Amino acid sequence: MGNQQDDMQGIAAIVLASVLWGTTGTAASFAPAVSPLATGAFAMGGGGVLLVLHALRFLLKDRARLKACYAVLLTGGAAVALYPLAFYSAMRLSGVAMGTVISIASAPLFAVVLERLIGKKQVSSRWILGFITGGLGILLLTWGKEPQSVEGGNEWQYIGAALGLLAGLTYAVYSWSARRLIEQGIHARAAMAAMFGLAALVLLPSLAITGDNLLTTPIHASVALYMAVVPMFIGYLCFSRGLRQVEASTATLITLLEPVVAVMLAVLIVGERFMPVGWLGVMLIMLSLLLQTVRRRPGGIKSR
């Protein structure tokens, strides 16, 4: 009974994290006068500072291992710094739904490419099928988005889609770096906090250039604080909490709720609209994600 209860608590924690992550695009839409670069910098930078403070004990304990893995750590930190800039810019140009779905759907594909190029792992037929399905879904989603609900018109959707792909790439690099650090015996909290902390050193100072309107009104300030504290800090804490009871393969599958939440909020609250071909694209992207996450039972990495 106890194990079953722990499993349910772990699943609930990951579900909550996925829902919180799925609200970022809609929350950012309430501050359209704020640069997406400022939104991303404050959200990820502020969340990084909170993660460092929360994981300070683990950072001090693993500081020697982190120093020995400085190349991987710097690579992961750079990816974390670039990710929010590309992600929030993609949502501003292509819309909340499309920017979020493309960013999330492309990350597993880029992750496999990295594993193939760096780890020399074989590419499976499942990955190839997922790549074709996801690529077709992204094309249909781009074509099916009604341009009148996108800032700048239809031509900017393609730039937004490209930035979404960049966000997916940087997320894959960050995930790969985190995995490599954990494989070296570094605690998961320390690995995550170290990369986010390095990114904060770059992102927060950039607000001197991009953050003119970030805190000028109560709404802007509320959005900024919400993004840093709720999706970034609390969301990642919930996800880490859930991984204590739930296998990584199950956790990854549960996080497919994030793009679903993002699309639903974009349609219901932001007012974005899709033609039928766009919804077909969303379905194909979800299928691609399922193909990438539903795998044979992996060995996984256990955190200390």
Buried (B, 14 or more C-beta within 10 A) or exposed (E): EEEEEEBEBBBBBBBBBBBBBBBBBBBBBBBEEBBBBBBBBBBBBBBBBBBBEBBBEBBEBBEEBBEEBEEBBEBBBBBBBBBBBBBBBBBBBBBBBBBBBBBBBBBBBBBBBBBEEEEEEEEEEBBEBBBEBBBBBBBBBBBBBBEEBBBEEEEBBEBBBBBBBBBBBBBBBBBBBBBBBBEBEBBBBBBBBBBBBBBBEBBBEBBEEBBEBBBEEEEBEBBBBBBBBBBBBBBBBBBBBBBEBBBBBBBBBBBBBBBBBBBEBBBEBBEBBBEEBBBBBBBBBBBBBEBBBEEEEEEEEEBE
